[in-house]
Amino acid sequence: MRPSLSQTLKQLRLSGLAQSLEVRLSEAAGNRLDHAEFLELILQDELNVRSSRLVSRRVKAACFGDVKNLDEFDFSFNASIKRRQIHDLAAGQFIRQKADVLLLGPPGVGKTFLVQAIGHQAIKAGFLVLYRSIFDLARDFLGDDQTPTQQDKALNRYLKPDLLIIDDMGMKQLPRRSGECLLEIIMRRHENRSTMMTSNRPLEDWAKLIGDVPAATAILDRFLQHAAIINITGKSYRLRHGGSSGTKPESSREPALSLPKGRRNTGGGEGLSPPEDTAAESTVSSGSTGSPQAGGGSEVNQAP
């Protein structure tokens, strides 16, 4: 490639085109491509590079604990989730419909793996995603030294993404005022953006965990209105070989849920894999620190 051409491509920020130009020139000569065919090839190369970089930036901005993919799941380990249902969620239709999803189940059954894999797939589909544990949320909003401007900035960060993932609800009792922060997020996102949450505690316990009965009631009332509830049962994937410390796995029995009339409770089916849930081990104290918008209804496509 002539230096002048290389410099021109650099000035135009066509690095993807520059990387493949030599190969495309040889291909054009060998296959006798006309000018339009050659131009289409090199422009597509540039688009492919830009798309890949955009996905990488959005994955980094999503703050996943780990980047997971559905093809990494061990579907054979746990038969309490339908494989097709998970792939339907990963297709992102519930995000287009601005619906919500709640995954309930004991620790270690794959809730965190699932939501991160679904979130990763959503980014590939062009959506903005943010992943935060409930402890991250408390730190983001309840720092003693936060100014109102900083709190507004934190709130906007939670409101902007097409899919907000809040993980580990119920791992520990939350600091004071956490319920107010979570309520504002859920209220502002309700019917405007999709939210996905995970919890190892039944819904009846949320008022105690949040420490604010009215806030917990209002959160569940809005969040569950257009939410698919997926119950995951079974033993911990981490303890599938019994563990080396002799620790007895937690019971896989899920407490019965009293769900409001008309709300969907989905469970059972072909299987879920999950190697890991990210467990937040440290207690958080109150002093610690453009996307596609396709319309649609509020129903989430469910596997038959």
N, C-alpha and C positions, 0 to 999 in steps of 0.2 A: 504494500500500500504506500502511495506517495506521501511524504511528510506533510505536504500542504493539505491533502485530503484528511489525513489523520487529525491535524490541528482543527480543521473546519468541523469535523464530527464532534470533537471535544468541546468546541465553543458552543455548538448546538445541543450539547449534552445528550448525544446519541450514542452512549457507550455500548448499549446492547447491539445496535447496528454495527458499530465498529468491531466488536468481538467476532461477529460472524461474516463480515464482508468478504474476506479473502475466500472463505469456503463457498459463499454464495456466488462469487464471481466465477470460480472454477465450475460450480454446478451449472451456472447459466451457460457457460461456453460448451460444456460437455453435453448438455441436454437441449441446446439451442432455444433457450427461453427467450420470449420476446420481452420488450422493455416493461410492459405492464406486469407480467408474471414475476420478473426479477424484482421490481419495486415492491410488489405485494409481499414477497418473501422477506426482504430485508426489513420492511416496516413491521411485519409480524414478529420478527426476531426482537425488535426494539420493544414492542408491546409485551412480549413474554417476559423480558428482563424486568421491565417496570412493574408488571403484575407481581412477580416473585419478590421484588424488593418491598412492595407495598404490604404484602402478606407478612413478611419478616418484621417490618416496622410495627404492624398492628398486633402481631403475636407478642412482641416485646412490650408494647404499651398495655396489653391485657393483663400483665403481671401474673401469669400462670405460675403455680408452684413448679409444675412440670408440664412440658408439652406432650400431650397424649394423642394417640390415634386409635380409632375404633378397631383397626385390624390388629392391634396389640392385645385386645381383650381375650381372656381365657373364658370363652362362652360356655365351655363344658363344666366349669366348676360350680356355677350357681344357676339353678333352673327357675329362679323366681322372677326373672324379667324376660319379656319377649324380645328376641333379637330384632324382629322387624320394627317393633315399637321404638327401640333405640335409634335405628337407622332413620325412621320417620322423623324423629326429633332432630337428628343431625342434618336432615335435609333443610331445616330452617323454616318450615311452613308456620310453626307456632310463633316465630319471631315476626313474620310478615303479618300474622293475625293479631299481634300484640297481646298474645296470651302468655300465661305463666306456667311454671312447672315446679312441683315439689317432690323431692326424693326423700323418702323416709326409710330408715333401717338402722340396725345396730352397727357399731364401728367395724371397719375392715371389710365390708361387703362390696365396696367399689363405688360408692356415691361420688367421691371426689374424682376418681378416675373418669367416671362417666361424664360429669359436668365439664371437666377440662377437655375431654375429647370432643364433646358436642360443641363447646365454645371454639375450639380450634377449627372444626369443620365450618362453623358459622363465619369465621374470619375468611376462610377460603372462598365462601360464597359471597363475600363483599360486605358483611356486617361488621359494625364496631362492637367489641366485647370488652368487658371489664370483669376480672375475677378478684374477689376479696373474701377472706374469711370473716366471720362475725367479729373476730378479735382485731383484724385490720380495720374494720369499720369503726370499732370503738376507739382505736388509736387515732384514726383520721379525724374524728369529730370531738373527742373529749379531752384533748390536751389543754392543760391549765393555761399555757401561754398563747393559745390561739386567739387571734383577733377576729372580729366579725368578717373582715375581708377574707381571711384565710378560711373561715368556715364556709363562706359563700363559694369560694373556689373549690373546696372539697365537695360541697353539695353538687355543684355543676358537673364535677367529674363523675359522680354517680348517676346523674340524670341524663348525660349525653349518650352513652352507648345504647345500641339497639338491644343488646342482651347484657343484663347485669347478673352475675353469678355471685350469690352470697352463700358461702360454705360453712359447715360446722356449727350451725345453729343448735344450741343445746349441749355443747361440750362442757361448758361451765356457766354458772350464773353470771349475768352481765353486770357491768358497773352501772351505777346510778345514772340516769338520763339516757342510757342507751336506747331504751324503748322510744323516747321522743325522736331520736335521730332516725331510727329504723322506720318509725311511723311516717315521718316526713318524706323519706325516700319512697316508700311504698305508695303513699298517697299521690305524690307528684308523678310517679311512673305509671300509675294505674290507668289502663286503657290507652296509654301513650307509648310505652315501651315494654319489652318483655323482661321478666325477672325469673331467675331460676334459683331455687334454694335447696339445701340439703339439711337434714336434721336426724339425729339419732334418738330424739325424744318425741313422744306422741304430742299431738296438738294441745291436749288438755294440760300439759306441763308448761306451755309457753308463757303463760301469765306469771308463773313463779320464776321462770328463768329470766324474764325481762324485768320482773319486779314492779310491774305496772299493769294492773288488770285492764283498765280502760284502753290503754295503748295496745296491749296484746289483742284485745277483742277487735279493735279497729283495724289492726294490721291483718288479722286473719279474715275479717269480713271482706276487705278489698282484695287481698291477695288470692283468696280462694275462689272469687267470683268467676274468673276465667282460667282457673288452674287445673291442670291434669296432675293427679296425685299418684305417684308410683311407689308402692310398698315393696321393699326388698327384704327378704328374709334369708336365713342361712347363717353358717358359721363364717368367721373371719378367714379371708384368703391367706393372711399372714400366718395364721395358726393351723393351716391345713395339714401340716406334718406334726402337729402337737407341740411345736416350740421346744426350745432347749432348756427353758427355765422351769418347766413343769407347770406353768401357769394355765389354769383351766380356761378355755375359751368362754366368752360371754354367751349367755343364752340367746338363741336366735328367735325366740318367741316375741312377736311384735304385739304390744298392747293394742286392744281394740280402739278404734278411733270413732268418735262421735262427730260425723261430718254433717254440715248443714244440708238440707234437702236440695237435690239437684246438682251437687258437686261430685265430680267424678273421682272415683277411687280405683286406680288401675293397678293390677298386680298379677302375678302368675304368668306362666308362659315358658318360652323356650330357653331363656337363660341369659346370664350376665357374667361378665368377667371382671373382675376387677382385681388387679393386684393391689391397689392401695387406696386408702383414704388418707388425706393429710390431716393428721390430728394436731391440733394446737395444744401444746403441752404447757405453755406458760400462762399464768393468770394475768389478765389485763386489768390494771387498776384504773380508776377514773382519772388519775393524774398522769398516766403514761401517754407517754406520747402515743362524614357523610355517608351515609349509608342508604341502602335500598329501603324504601318505604312502600311496599306493596300493600294495598288495602286488604280487607277480608273480614270475615266474621270473627267471633270469639272462640269458636270451637277448634280444638286441636285434633288433627287426624290421628286416629287411634288404630292400632293393629286389630284386626278382627279376632 
